[in-house]
Structures are given as structure tokens and as C-alpha cells.
Amino acid sequence: MDKEEILSRNKRYNKNEEDEREEYISARAGINAKIVFSLVIVFLAFFKHYNGISTGDVWGIFTAYAATESFYKYHYLNHTKFLISGILFSVSSTILLLQFIISTYR
């Protein structure tokens, strides 16, 4: 192995390690964002419920987010459980948003 080959391998290794680090950080950021989003949704739902306001819009947004995540996972991982949960979350989101619209115009 000559000097140039060693340098090129080292460069490739360092680049791959940087990519893995970025992927890890992105995954952790995604998890933390989900936790914060969920806490905000729960807080808003309790606040609206306490004040006698319909919470269908908040839960509709939450289930739409869950449906999007499930369909995305199904697209790349091709597990049927993600397809089923995506469909169920989509139906739930539609029902909750319709419930909110109907209760708003009553």
C-alpha cells in the first residue's frame, strides 16, 4: 500500500464517519421534535377542553402528522403495519377535522 492509497482510504473513512454522525444527530433531533410536538398538542388539547372549545382540530393535526410518518416509513421499509397505521391515522384525522368543522358552524 502506497502513501496515496492510504490517504484516499483515510479520506473516505472520515467522510463516512461524518455522515454517520450527521445521521445520528438528525435522528436524535427528530425524536426530540416529536416529543416537543406531542407535549404541545396535549397541552393545547387540555387547554381547549378546559375552556369548552372543541379539540378536534388539535387531534386532527396530530393524527395527520402520525399518518404522514407512517406512510413515509411504509414507503421506505415496506412493512404492512405502517400502511395499516397510516390508513387508520388518515381516517381518524379526517373524522376529527370534520367533527371540528361541524362543531364550529353549529
MARLUM-111339 format. One record per residue: residue number from 1; residue in one letter; x, y, z of N, C-alpha, C in turn. Coordinates in steps of 0.1 Angstrom, whole numbers, plus 5000, padded with zeros to 4 digits. Layout:
! MARLUM-111339
<rec><nr>NUM</nr><rest>A</rest><n_u>X</n_u><n_v>Y</n_v><n_w>Z</n_w><ca_u>X</ca_u><ca_v>Y</ca_v><ca_w>Z</ca_w><c_u>X</c_u><c_v>Y</c_v><c_w>Z</c_w></rec>
...
***
This chain:
! MARLUM-111339
<rec><nr>1</nr><rest>M</rest><n_u>5008</n_u><n_v>4988</n_v><n_w>5000</n_w><ca_u>5000</ca_u><ca_v>5000</ca_v><ca_w>5000</ca_w><c_u>5009</c_u><c_v>5012</c_v><c_w>5000</c_w></rec>
<rec><nr>2</nr><rest>D</rest><n_u>5006</n_u><n_v>5021</n_v><n_w>4991</n_w><ca_u>5015</ca_u><ca_v>5033</ca_v><ca_w>4990</ca_w><c_u>5008</c_u><c_v>5045</c_v><c_w>4998</c_w></rec>
<rec><nr>3</nr><rest>K</rest><n_u>5015</n_u><n_v>5055</n_v><n_w>4998</n_w><ca_u>5011</ca_u><ca_v>5067</ca_v><ca_w>5006</ca_w><c_u>4997</c_u><c_v>5073</c_v><c_w>5001</c_w></rec>
<rec><nr>4</nr><rest>E</rest><n_u>4996</n_u><n_v>5074</n_v><n_w>4988</n_w><ca_u>4984</ca_u><ca_v>5079</ca_v><ca_w>4982</ca_w><c_u>4971</c_u><c_v>5071</c_v><c_w>4985</c_w></rec>
<rec><nr>5</nr><rest>E</rest><n_u>4973</n_u><n_v>5058</n_v><n_w>4984</n_w><ca_u>4962</ca_u><ca_v>5049</ca_v><ca_w>4987</ca_w><c_u>4957</c_u><c_v>5050</c_v><c_w>5002</c_w></rec>
<rec><nr>6</nr><rest>I</rest><n_u>4967</n_u><n_v>5051</n_v><n_w>5011</n_w><ca_u>4964</ca_u><ca_v>5052</ca_v><ca_w>5025</ca_w><c_u>4956</c_u><c_v>5065</c_v><c_w>5027</c_w></rec>
<rec><nr>7</nr><rest>L</rest><n_u>4961</n_u><n_v>5076</n_v><n_w>5021</n_w><ca_u>4954</ca_u><ca_v>5089</ca_v><ca_w>5023</ca_w><c_u>4940</c_u><c_v>5089</c_v><c_w>5017</c_w></rec>
<rec><nr>8</nr><rest>S</rest><n_u>4938</n_u><n_v>5082</n_v><n_w>5006</n_w><ca_u>4925</ca_u><ca_v>5082</ca_v><ca_w>5000</ca_w><c_u>4915</c_u><c_v>5074</c_v><c_w>5008</c_w></rec>
<rec><nr>9</nr><rest>R</rest><n_u>4920</n_u><n_v>5063</n_v><n_w>5014</n_w><ca_u>4912</ca_u><ca_v>5055</ca_v><ca_w>5023</ca_w><c_u>4908</c_u><c_v>5062</c_v><c_w>5035</c_w></rec>
<rec><nr>10</nr><rest>N</rest><n_u>4918</n_u><n_v>5069</n_v><n_w>5041</n_w><ca_u>4915</ca_u><ca_v>5077</ca_v><ca_w>5053</ca_w><c_u>4905</c_u><c_v>5088</c_v><c_w>5050</c_w></rec>
<rec><nr>11</nr><rest>K</rest><n_u>4906</n_u><n_v>5094</n_v><n_w>5038</n_w><ca_u>4896</ca_u><ca_v>5105</ca_v><ca_w>5035</ca_w><c_u>4882</c_u><c_v>5099</c_v><c_w>5034</c_w></rec>
<rec><nr>12</nr><rest>R</rest><n_u>4881</n_u><n_v>5087</n_v><n_w>5027</n_w><ca_u>4868</ca_u><ca_v>5081</ca_v><ca_w>5026</ca_w><c_u>4862</c_u><c_v>5077</c_v><c_w>5040</c_w></rec>
<rec><nr>13</nr><rest>Y</rest><n_u>4871</n_u><n_v>5072</n_v><n_w>5048</n_w><ca_u>4866</ca_u><ca_v>5068</ca_v><ca_w>5062</ca_w><c_u>4861</c_u><c_v>5080</c_v><c_w>5070</c_w></rec>
<rec><nr>14</nr><rest>N</rest><n_u>4869</n_u><n_v>5090</n_v><n_w>5069</n_w><ca_u>4865</ca_u><ca_v>5102</ca_v><ca_w>5077</ca_w><c_u>4852</c_u><c_v>5108</c_v><c_w>5071</c_w></rec>
<rec><nr>15</nr><rest>K</rest><n_u>4850</n_u><n_v>5107</n_v><n_w>5058</n_w><ca_u>4837</ca_u><ca_v>5112</ca_v><ca_w>5052</ca_w><c_u>4825</c_u><c_v>5104</c_v><c_w>5057</c_w></rec>
<rec><nr>16</nr><rest>N</rest><n_u>4827</n_u><n_v>5091</n_v><n_w>5057</n_w><ca_u>4816</ca_u><ca_v>5082</ca_v><ca_w>5061</ca_w><c_u>4813</c_u><c_v>5084</c_v><c_w>5076</c_w></rec>
<rec><nr>17</nr><rest>E</rest><n_u>4823</n_u><n_v>5085</n_v><n_w>5084</n_w><ca_u>4821</ca_u><ca_v>5087</ca_v><ca_w>5098</ca_w><c_u>4813</c_u><c_v>5101</c_v><c_w>5101</c_w></rec>
<rec><nr>18</nr><rest>E</rest><n_u>4816</n_u><n_v>5111</n_v><n_w>5093</n_w><ca_u>4809</ca_u><ca_v>5124</ca_v><ca_w>5094</ca_w><c_u>4795</c_u><c_v>5122</c_v><c_w>5090</c_w></rec>
<rec><nr>19</nr><rest>D</rest><n_u>4792</n_u><n_v>5114</n_v><n_w>5079</n_w><ca_u>4778</ca_u><ca_v>5111</ca_v><ca_w>5075</ca_w><c_u>4771</c_u><c_v>5104</c_v><c_w>5086</c_w></rec>
<rec><nr>20</nr><rest>E</rest><n_u>4777</n_u><n_v>5094</n_v><n_w>5093</n_w><ca_u>4770</ca_u><ca_v>5087</ca_v><ca_w>5103</ca_w><c_u>4767</c_u><c_v>5096</c_v><c_w>5115</c_w></rec>
<rec><nr>21</nr><rest>R</rest><n_u>4776</n_u><n_v>5105</n_v><n_w>5118</n_w><ca_u>4774</ca_u><ca_v>5114</ca_v><ca_w>5129</ca_w><c_u>4762</c_u><c_v>5123</c_v><c_w>5126</c_w></rec>
<rec><nr>22</nr><rest>E</rest><n_u>4762</n_u><n_v>5128</n_v><n_w>5113</n_w><ca_u>4751</ca_u><ca_v>5137</ca_v><ca_w>5109</ca_w><c_u>4737</c_u><c_v>5129</c_v><c_w>5110</c_w></rec>
<rec><nr>23</nr><rest>E</rest><n_u>4737</n_u><n_v>5117</n_v><n_w>5105</n_w><ca_u>4725</ca_u><ca_v>5108</ca_v><ca_w>5106</ca_w><c_u>4721</c_u><c_v>5106</c_v><c_w>5120</c_w></rec>
<rec><nr>24</nr><rest>Y</rest><n_u>4730</n_u><n_v>5104</n_v><n_w>5129</n_w><ca_u>4727</ca_u><ca_v>5102</ca_v><ca_w>5143</ca_w><c_u>4721</c_u><c_v>5114</c_v><c_w>5149</c_w></rec>
<rec><nr>25</nr><rest>I</rest><n_u>4727</n_u><n_v>5126</n_v><n_w>5146</n_w><ca_u>4722</ca_u><ca_v>5138</ca_v><ca_w>5152</ca_w><c_u>4708</c_u><c_v>5142</c_v><c_w>5146</c_w></rec>
<rec><nr>26</nr><rest>S</rest><n_u>4706</n_u><n_v>5139</n_v><n_w>5133</n_w><ca_u>4693</ca_u><ca_v>5141</ca_v><ca_w>5127</ca_w><c_u>4682</c_u><c_v>5132</c_v><c_w>5133</c_w></rec>
<rec><nr>27</nr><rest>A</rest><n_u>4686</n_u><n_v>5120</n_v><n_w>5136</n_w><ca_u>4676</ca_u><ca_v>5111</ca_v><ca_w>5142</ca_w><c_u>4673</c_u><c_v>5115</c_v><c_w>5156</c_w></rec>
<rec><nr>28</nr><rest>R</rest><n_u>4683</n_u><n_v>5120</n_v><n_w>5164</n_w><ca_u>4680</ca_u><ca_v>5124</ca_v><ca_w>5178</ca_w><c_u>4672</c_u><c_v>5137</c_v><c_w>5177</c_w></rec>
<rec><nr>29</nr><rest>A</rest><n_u>4675</n_u><n_v>5146</n_v><n_w>5168</n_w><ca_u>4667</ca_u><ca_v>5158</ca_v><ca_w>5166</ca_w><c_u>4652</c_u><c_v>5155</c_v><c_w>5163</c_w></rec>
<rec><nr>30</nr><rest>G</rest><n_u>4650</n_u><n_v>5145</n_v><n_w>5154</n_w><ca_u>4637</ca_u><ca_v>5141</ca_v><ca_w>5151</ca_w><c_u>4629</c_u><c_v>5136</c_v><c_w>5162</c_w></rec>
<rec><nr>31</nr><rest>I</rest><n_u>4636</n_u><n_v>5128</n_v><n_w>5171</n_w><ca_u>4629</ca_u><ca_v>5122</ca_v><ca_w>5182</ca_w><c_u>4625</c_u><c_v>5133</c_v><c_w>5192</c_w></rec>
<rec><nr>32</nr><rest>N</rest><n_u>4635</n_u><n_v>5143</n_v><n_w>5194</n_w><ca_u>4632</ca_u><ca_v>5154</ca_v><ca_w>5204</ca_w><c_u>4621</c_u><c_v>5163</c_v><c_w>5198</c_w></rec>
<rec><nr>33</nr><rest>A</rest><n_u>4620</n_u><n_v>5165</n_v><n_w>5185</n_w><ca_u>4610</ca_u><ca_v>5173</ca_v><ca_w>5179</ca_w><c_u>4596</c_u><c_v>5166</c_v><c_w>5181</c_w></rec>
<rec><nr>34</nr><rest>K</rest><n_u>4596</n_u><n_v>5153</n_v><n_w>5180</n_w><ca_u>4583</ca_u><ca_v>5145</ca_v><ca_w>5182</ca_w><c_u>4578</c_u><c_v>5147</c_v><c_w>5196</c_w></rec>
<rec><nr>35</nr><rest>I</rest><n_u>4587</n_u><n_v>5146</n_v><n_w>5205</n_w><ca_u>4584</ca_u><ca_v>5147</ca_v><ca_w>5219</ca_w><c_u>4578</c_u><c_v>5161</c_v><c_w>5222</c_w></rec>
<rec><nr>36</nr><rest>V</rest><n_u>4585</n_u><n_v>5171</n_v><n_w>5218</n_w><ca_u>4580</ca_u><ca_v>5185</ca_v><ca_w>5220</ca_w><c_u>4567</c_u><c_v>5187</c_v><c_w>5213</c_w></rec>
<rec><nr>37</nr><rest>F</rest><n_u>4565</n_u><n_v>5183</n_v><n_w>5201</n_w><ca_u>4553</ca_u><ca_v>5184</ca_v><ca_w>5193</ca_w><c_u>4541</c_u><c_v>5177</c_v><c_w>5201</c_w></rec>
<rec><nr>38</nr><rest>S</rest><n_u>4544</n_u><n_v>5165</n_v><n_w>5206</n_w><ca_u>4534</ca_u><ca_v>5158</ca_v><ca_w>5213</ca_w><c_u>4530</c_u><c_v>5165</c_v><c_w>5226</c_w></rec>
<rec><nr>39</nr><rest>L</rest><n_u>4539</n_u><n_v>5171</n_v><n_w>5233</n_w><ca_u>4536</ca_u><ca_v>5178</ca_v><ca_w>5245</ca_w><c_u>4528</c_u><c_v>5191</c_v><c_w>5242</c_w></rec>
<rec><nr>40</nr><rest>V</rest><n_u>4531</n_u><n_v>5198</n_v><n_w>5232</n_w><ca_u>4524</ca_u><ca_v>5210</ca_v><ca_w>5228</ca_w><c_u>4510</c_u><c_v>5206</c_v><c_w>5224</c_w></rec>
<rec><nr>41</nr><rest>I</rest><n_u>4508</n_u><n_v>5195</n_v><n_w>5217</n_w><ca_u>4494</ca_u><ca_v>5190</ca_v><ca_w>5213</ca_w><c_u>4486</c_u><c_v>5187</c_v><c_w>5225</c_w></rec>
<rec><nr>42</nr><rest>V</rest><n_u>4492</n_u><n_v>5180</n_v><n_w>5234</n_w><ca_u>4485</ca_u><ca_v>5176</ca_v><ca_w>5247</ca_w><c_u>4481</c_u><c_v>5188</c_v><c_w>5255</c_w></rec>
<rec><nr>43</nr><rest>F</rest><n_u>4491</n_u><n_v>5198</n_v><n_w>5256</n_w><ca_u>4488</ca_u><ca_v>5210</ca_v><ca_w>5263</ca_w><c_u>4476</c_u><c_v>5218</c_v><c_w>5257</c_w></rec>
<rec><nr>44</nr><rest>L</rest><n_u>4477</n_u><n_v>5219</n_v><n_w>5244</n_w><ca_u>4466</ca_u><ca_v>5226</ca_v><ca_w>5237</ca_w><c_u>4453</c_u><c_v>5219</c_v><c_w>5238</c_w></rec>
<rec><nr>45</nr><rest>A</rest><n_u>4453</n_u><n_v>5206</n_v><n_w>5237</n_w><ca_u>4440</ca_u><ca_v>5199</ca_v><ca_w>5239</ca_w><c_u>4434</c_u><c_v>5200</c_v><c_w>5253</c_w></rec>
<rec><nr>46</nr><rest>F</rest><n_u>4442</n_u><n_v>5199</n_v><n_w>5263</n_w><ca_u>4437</ca_u><ca_v>5202</ca_v><ca_w>5277</ca_w><c_u>4432</c_u><c_v>5216</c_v><c_w>5278</c_w></rec>
<rec><nr>47</nr><rest>F</rest><n_u>4440</n_u><n_v>5225</n_v><n_w>5273</n_w><ca_u>4436</ca_u><ca_v>5240</ca_v><ca_w>5274</ca_w><c_u>4423</c_u><c_v>5242</c_v><c_w>5268</c_w></rec>
<rec><nr>48</nr><rest>K</rest><n_u>4421</n_u><n_v>5237</n_v><n_w>5255</n_w><ca_u>4409</ca_u><ca_v>5239</ca_v><ca_w>5248</ca_w><c_u>4397</c_u><c_v>5232</c_v><c_w>5255</c_w></rec>
<rec><nr>49</nr><rest>H</rest><n_u>4399</n_u><n_v>5220</n_v><n_w>5259</n_w><ca_u>4389</ca_u><ca_v>5212</ca_v><ca_w>5266</ca_w><c_u>4385</c_u><c_v>5219</c_v><c_w>5279</c_w></rec>
<rec><nr>50</nr><rest>Y</rest><n_u>4394</n_u><n_v>5224</n_v><n_w>5286</n_w><ca_u>4391</ca_u><ca_v>5232</ca_v><ca_w>5299</ca_w><c_u>4383</c_u><c_v>5244</c_v><c_w>5296</c_w></rec>
<rec><nr>51</nr><rest>N</rest><n_u>4385</n_u><n_v>5251</n_v><n_w>5285</n_w><ca_u>4377</ca_u><ca_v>5263</ca_v><ca_w>5281</ca_w><c_u>4365</c_u><c_v>5260</c_v><c_w>5273</c_w></rec>
<rec><nr>52</nr><rest>G</rest><n_u>4362</n_u><n_v>5247</n_v><n_w>5272</n_w><ca_u>4349</ca_u><ca_v>5243</ca_v><ca_w>5265</ca_w><c_u>4350</c_u><c_v>5245</c_v><c_w>5250</c_w></rec>
<rec><nr>53</nr><rest>I</rest><n_u>4362</n_u><n_v>5244</n_v><n_w>5244</n_w><ca_u>4364</ca_u><ca_v>5246</ca_v><ca_w>5230</ca_w><c_u>4366</c_u><c_v>5232</c_v><c_w>5224</c_w></rec>
<rec><nr>54</nr><rest>S</rest><n_u>4361</n_u><n_v>5229</n_v><n_w>5212</n_w><ca_u>4363</ca_u><ca_v>5216</ca_v><ca_w>5205</ca_w><c_u>4378</c_u><c_v>5214</c_v><c_w>5203</c_w></rec>
<rec><nr>55</nr><rest>T</rest><n_u>4382</n_u><n_v>5201</n_v><n_w>5206</n_w><ca_u>4396</ca_u><ca_v>5198</ca_v><ca_w>5204</ca_w><c_u>4399</c_u><c_v>5190</c_v><c_w>5191</c_w></rec>
<rec><nr>56</nr><rest>G</rest><n_u>4389</n_u><n_v>5188</n_v><n_w>5183</n_w><ca_u>4390</ca_u><ca_v>5180</ca_v><ca_w>5171</ca_w><c_u>4401</c_u><c_v>5185</c_v><c_w>5162</c_w></rec>
<rec><nr>57</nr><rest>D</rest><n_u>4403</n_u><n_v>5198</n_v><n_w>5161</n_w><ca_u>4414</ca_u><ca_v>5203</ca_v><ca_w>5152</ca_w><c_u>4428</c_u><c_v>5199</c_v><c_w>5157</c_w></rec>
<rec><nr>58</nr><rest>V</rest><n_u>4430</n_u><n_v>5200</n_v><n_w>5170</n_w><ca_u>4443</ca_u><ca_v>5197</ca_v><ca_w>5175</ca_w><c_u>4446</c_u><c_v>5182</c_v><c_w>5173</c_w></rec>
<rec><nr>59</nr><rest>W</rest><n_u>4436</n_u><n_v>5173</n_v><n_w>5177</n_w><ca_u>4439</ca_u><ca_v>5159</ca_v><ca_w>5175</ca_w><c_u>4439</c_u><c_v>5155</c_v><c_w>5160</c_w></rec>
<rec><nr>60</nr><rest>G</rest><n_u>4432</n_u><n_v>5163</n_v><n_w>5152</n_w><ca_u>4432</ca_u><ca_v>5160</ca_v><ca_w>5137</ca_w><c_u>4446</c_u><c_v>5163</c_v><c_w>5132</c_w></rec>
<rec><nr>61</nr><rest>I</rest><n_u>4452</n_u><n_v>5174</n_v><n_w>5136</n_w><ca_u>4466</ca_u><ca_v>5177</ca_v><ca_w>5132</ca_w><c_u>4476</c_u><c_v>5167</c_v><c_w>5137</c_w></rec>
<rec><nr>62</nr><rest>F</rest><n_u>4474</n_u><n_v>5162</n_v><n_w>5149</n_w><ca_u>4483</ca_u><ca_v>5152</ca_v><ca_w>5155</ca_w><c_u>4482</c_u><c_v>5139</c_v><c_w>5147</c_w></rec>
<rec><nr>63</nr><rest>T</rest><n_u>4470</n_u><n_v>5135</n_v><n_w>5144</n_w><ca_u>4468</ca_u><ca_v>5122</ca_v><ca_w>5137</ca_w><c_u>4472</c_u><c_v>5123</c_v><c_w>5122</c_w></rec>
<rec><nr>64</nr><rest>A</rest><n_u>4471</n_u><n_v>5135</n_v><n_w>5116</n_w><ca_u>4476</ca_u><ca_v>5138</ca_v><ca_w>5103</ca_w><c_u>4492</c_u><c_v>5136</c_v><c_w>5103</c_w></rec>
<rec><nr>65</nr><rest>Y</rest><n_u>4498</n_u><n_v>5141</n_v><n_w>5113</n_w><ca_u>4513</ca_u><ca_v>5140</ca_v><ca_w>5114</ca_w><c_u>4516</c_u><c_v>5125</c_v><c_w>5116</c_w></rec>
<rec><nr>66</nr><rest>A</rest><n_u>4509</n_u><n_v>5118</n_v><n_w>5124</n_w><ca_u>4512</ca_u><ca_v>5104</ca_v><ca_w>5126</ca_w><c_u>4510</c_u><c_v>5096</c_v><c_w>5113</c_w></rec>
<rec><nr>67</nr><rest>A</rest><n_u>4499</n_u><n_v>5100</n_v><n_w>5105</n_w><ca_u>4497</ca_u><ca_v>5093</ca_v><ca_w>5093</ca_w><c_u>4508</c_u><c_v>5095</c_v><c_w>5083</c_w></rec>
<rec><nr>68</nr><rest>T</rest><n_u>4513</n_u><n_v>5108</n_v><n_w>5082</n_w><ca_u>4524</ca_u><ca_v>5111</ca_v><ca_w>5073</ca_w><c_u>4536</c_u><c_v>5103</c_v><c_w>5077</c_w></rec>
<rec><nr>69</nr><rest>E</rest><n_u>4539</n_u><n_v>5102</n_v><n_w>5090</n_w><ca_u>4551</ca_u><ca_v>5095</ca_v><ca_w>5094</ca_w><c_u>4549</c_u><c_v>5080</c_v><c_w>5091</c_w></rec>
<rec><nr>70</nr><rest>S</rest><n_u>4537</n_u><n_v>5074</n_v><n_w>5093</n_w><ca_u>4535</ca_u><ca_v>5060</ca_v><ca_w>5090</ca_w><c_u>4536</c_u><c_v>5057</c_v><c_w>5075</c_w></rec>
<rec><nr>71</nr><rest>F</rest><n_u>4531</n_u><n_v>5066</n_v><n_w>5066</n_w><ca_u>4532</ca_u><ca_v>5063</ca_v><ca_w>5052</ca_w><c_u>4546</c_u><c_v>5065</c_v><c_w>5047</c_w></rec>
<rec><nr>72</nr><rest>Y</rest><n_u>4554</n_u><n_v>5074</n_v><n_w>5053</n_w><ca_u>4568</ca_u><ca_v>5076</ca_v><ca_w>5049</ca_w><c_u>4576</c_u><c_v>5063</c_v><c_w>5053</c_w></rec>
<rec><nr>73</nr><rest>K</rest><n_u>4573</n_u><n_v>5058</n_v><n_w>5065</n_w><ca_u>4580</ca_u><ca_v>5046</ca_v><ca_w>5069</ca_w><c_u>4576</c_u><c_v>5034</c_v><c_w>5060</c_w></rec>
<rec><nr>74</nr><rest>Y</rest><n_u>4563</n_u><n_v>5033</n_v><n_w>5057</n_w><ca_u>4559</ca_u><ca_v>5022</ca_v><ca_w>5048</ca_w><c_u>4566</c_u><c_v>5023</c_v><c_w>5034</c_w></rec>
<rec><nr>75</nr><rest>H</rest><n_u>4567</n_u><n_v>5035</n_v><n_w>5029</n_w><ca_u>4573</ca_u><ca_v>5037</ca_v><ca_w>5016</ca_w><c_u>4588</c_u><c_v>5032</c_v><c_w>5016</c_w></rec>
<rec><nr>76</nr><rest>Y</rest><n_u>4595</n_u><n_v>5034</n_v><n_w>5026</n_w><ca_u>4609</ca_u><ca_v>5030</ca_v><ca_w>5026</ca_w><c_u>4612</c_u><c_v>5017</c_v><c_w>5033</c_w></rec>
<rec><nr>77</nr><rest>L</rest><n_u>4604</n_u><n_v>5013</n_v><n_w>5042</n_w><ca_u>4606</ca_u><ca_v>5000</ca_v><ca_w>5049</ca_w><c_u>4597</c_u><c_v>4989</c_v><c_w>5044</c_w></rec>
<rec><nr>78</nr><rest>N</rest><n_u>4586</n_u><n_v>4992</n_v><n_w>5038</n_w><ca_u>4576</ca_u><ca_v>4983</ca_v><ca_w>5032</ca_w><c_u>4571</c_u><c_v>4973</c_v><c_w>5042</c_w></rec>
<rec><nr>79</nr><rest>H</rest><n_u>4568</n_u><n_v>4977</n_v><n_w>5054</n_w><ca_u>4561</ca_u><ca_v>4969</ca_v><ca_w>5064</ca_w><c_u>4546</c_u><c_v>4972</c_v><c_w>5064</c_w></rec>
<rec><nr>80</nr><rest>T</rest><n_u>4538</n_u><n_v>4962</n_v><n_w>5063</n_w><ca_u>4524</ca_u><ca_v>4963</ca_v><ca_w>5062</ca_w><c_u>4518</c_u><c_v>4971</c_v><c_w>5075</c_w></rec>
<rec><nr>81</nr><rest>K</rest><n_u>4524</n_u><n_v>4969</n_v><n_w>5086</n_w><ca_u>4519</ca_u><ca_v>4976</ca_v><ca_w>5098</ca_w><c_u>4520</c_u><c_v>4991</c_v><c_w>5097</c_w></rec>
<rec><nr>82</nr><rest>F</rest><n_u>4529</n_u><n_v>4996</n_v><n_w>5090</n_w><ca_u>4530</ca_u><ca_v>5011</ca_v><ca_w>5087</ca_w><c_u>4519</c_u><c_v>5015</c_v><c_w>5078</c_w></rec>
<rec><nr>83</nr><rest>L</rest><n_u>4516</n_u><n_v>5007</n_v><n_w>5068</n_w><ca_u>4505</ca_u><ca_v>5010</ca_v><ca_w>5059</ca_w><c_u>4491</c_u><c_v>5010</c_v><c_w>5066</c_w></rec>
<rec><nr>84</nr><rest>I</rest><n_u>4489</n_u><n_v>5000</n_v><n_w>5074</n_w><ca_u>4477</ca_u><ca_v>4999</ca_v><ca_w>5082</ca_w><c_u>4475</c_u><c_v>5011</c_v><c_w>5092</c_w></rec>
<rec><nr>85</nr><rest>S</rest><n_u>4486</n_u><n_v>5014</n_v><n_w>5099</n_w><ca_u>4485</ca_u><ca_v>5025</ca_v><ca_w>5108</ca_w><c_u>4484</c_u><c_v>5038</c_v><c_w>5101</c_w></rec>
<rec><nr>86</nr><rest>G</rest><n_u>4490</n_u><n_v>5040</n_v><n_w>5089</n_w><ca_u>4488</ca_u><ca_v>5052</ca_v><ca_w>5081</ca_w><c_u>4474</c_u><c_v>5054</c_v><c_w>5077</c_w></rec>
<rec><nr>87</nr><rest>I</rest><n_u>4468</n_u><n_v>5043</n_v><n_w>5073</n_w><ca_u>4453</ca_u><ca_v>5044</ca_v><ca_w>5068</ca_w><c_u>4445</c_u><c_v>5047</c_v><c_w>5080</c_w></rec>
<rec><nr>88</nr><rest>L</rest><n_u>4447</n_u><n_v>5041</n_v><n_w>5092</n_w><ca_u>4439</ca_u><ca_v>5043</ca_v><ca_w>5104</ca_w><c_u>4440</c_u><c_v>5058</c_v><c_w>5108</c_w></rec>
<rec><nr>89</nr><rest>F</rest><n_u>4453</n_u><n_v>5063</n_v><n_w>5108</n_w><ca_u>4455</ca_u><ca_v>5076</ca_v><ca_w>5113</ca_w><c_u>4449</c_u><c_v>5086</c_v><c_w>5103</c_w></rec>
<rec><nr>90</nr><rest>S</rest><n_u>4449</n_u><n_v>5083</n_v><n_w>5090</n_w><ca_u>4443</ca_u><ca_v>5092</ca_v><ca_w>5080</ca_w><c_u>4428</c_u><c_v>5093</c_v><c_w>5082</c_w></rec>
<rec><nr>91</nr><rest>V</rest><n_u>4422</n_u><n_v>5081</n_v><n_w>5084</n_w><ca_u>4407</ca_u><ca_v>5081</ca_v><ca_w>5086</ca_w><c_u>4404</c_u><c_v>5089</c_v><c_w>5099</c_w></rec>
<rec><nr>92</nr><rest>S</rest><n_u>4412</n_u><n_v>5086</n_v><n_w>5110</n_w><ca_u>4409</ca_u><ca_v>5094</ca_v><ca_w>5122</ca_w><c_u>4411</c_u><c_v>5109</c_v><c_w>5120</c_w></rec>
<rec><nr>93</nr><rest>S</rest><n_u>4421</n_u><n_v>5113</n_v><n_w>5113</n_w><ca_u>4423</ca_u><ca_v>5127</ca_v><ca_w>5111</ca_w><c_u>4412</c_u><c_v>5133</c_v><c_w>5103</c_w></rec>
<rec><nr>94</nr><rest>T</rest><n_u>4407</n_u><n_v>5126</n_v><n_w>5093</n_w><ca_u>4396</ca_u><ca_v>5131</ca_v><ca_w>5085</ca_w><c_u>4383</c_u><c_v>5133</c_v><c_w>5094</c_w></rec>
<rec><nr>95</nr><rest>I</rest><n_u>4380</n_u><n_v>5123</n_v><n_w>5102</n_w><ca_u>4369</ca_u><ca_v>5123</ca_v><ca_w>5111</ca_w><c_u>4370</c_u><c_v>5134</c_v><c_w>5121</c_w></rec>
<rec><nr>96</nr><rest>L</rest><n_u>4382</n_u><n_v>5136</n_v><n_w>5127</n_w><ca_u>4384</ca_u><ca_v>5146</ca_v><ca_w>5137</ca_w><c_u>4382</c_u><c_v>5160</c_v><c_w>5131</c_w></rec>
<rec><nr>97</nr><rest>L</rest><n_u>4388</n_u><n_v>5162</n_v><n_w>5119</n_w><ca_u>4387</ca_u><ca_v>5175</ca_v><ca_w>5113</ca_w><c_u>4373</c_u><c_v>5178</c_v><c_w>5109</c_w></rec>
<rec><nr>98</nr><rest>L</rest><n_u>4366</n_u><n_v>5168</n_v><n_w>5104</n_w><ca_u>4352</ca_u><ca_v>5170</ca_v><ca_w>5101</ca_w><c_u>4343</c_u><c_v>5174</c_v><c_w>5113</c_w></rec>
<rec><nr>99</nr><rest>Q</rest><n_u>4346</n_u><n_v>5167</n_v><n_w>5124</n_w><ca_u>4339</ca_u><ca_v>5169</ca_v><ca_w>5136</ca_w><c_u>4342</c_u><c_v>5184</c_v><c_w>5141</c_w></rec>
<rec><nr>100</nr><rest>F</rest><n_u>4354</n_u><n_v>5188</n_v><n_w>5139</n_w><ca_u>4357</ca_u><ca_v>5202</ca_v><ca_w>5143</ca_w><c_u>4350</c_u><c_v>5212</c_v><c_w>5134</c_w></rec>
<rec><nr>101</nr><rest>I</rest><n_u>4350</n_u><n_v>5210</n_v><n_w>5121</n_w><ca_u>4343</ca_u><ca_v>5219</ca_v><ca_w>5112</ca_w><c_u>4328</c_u><c_v>5219</c_v><c_w>5115</c_w></rec>
<rec><nr>102</nr><rest>I</rest><n_u>4322</n_u><n_v>5207</n_v><n_w>5117</n_w><ca_u>4308</ca_u><ca_v>5207</ca_v><ca_w>5121</ca_w><c_u>4305</c_u><c_v>5214</c_v><c_w>5134</c_w></rec>
<rec><nr>103</nr><rest>S</rest><n_u>4313</n_u><n_v>5212</n_v><n_w>5144</n_w><ca_u>4310</ca_u><ca_v>5218</ca_v><ca_w>5157</ca_w><c_u>4313</c_u><c_v>5233</c_v><c_w>5156</c_w></rec>
<rec><nr>104</nr><rest>T</rest><n_u>4321</n_u><n_v>5238</n_v><n_w>5147</n_w><ca_u>4324</ca_u><ca_v>5252</ca_v><ca_w>5146</ca_w><c_u>4312</c_u><c_v>5259</c_v><c_w>5140</c_w></rec>
<rec><nr>105</nr><rest>Y</rest><n_u>4306</n_u><n_v>5253</n_v><n_w>5130</n_w><ca_u>4295</ca_u><ca_v>5260</ca_v><ca_w>5123</ca_w><c_u>4281</c_u><c_v>5257</c_v><c_w>5129</c_w></rec>
<rec><nr>106</nr><rest>R</rest><n_u>4280</n_u><n_v>5251</n_v><n_w>5141</n_w><ca_u>4267</ca_u><ca_v>5249</ca_v><ca_w>5147</ca_w><c_u>4262</c_u><c_v>5261</c_v><c_w>5154</c_w></rec>
***
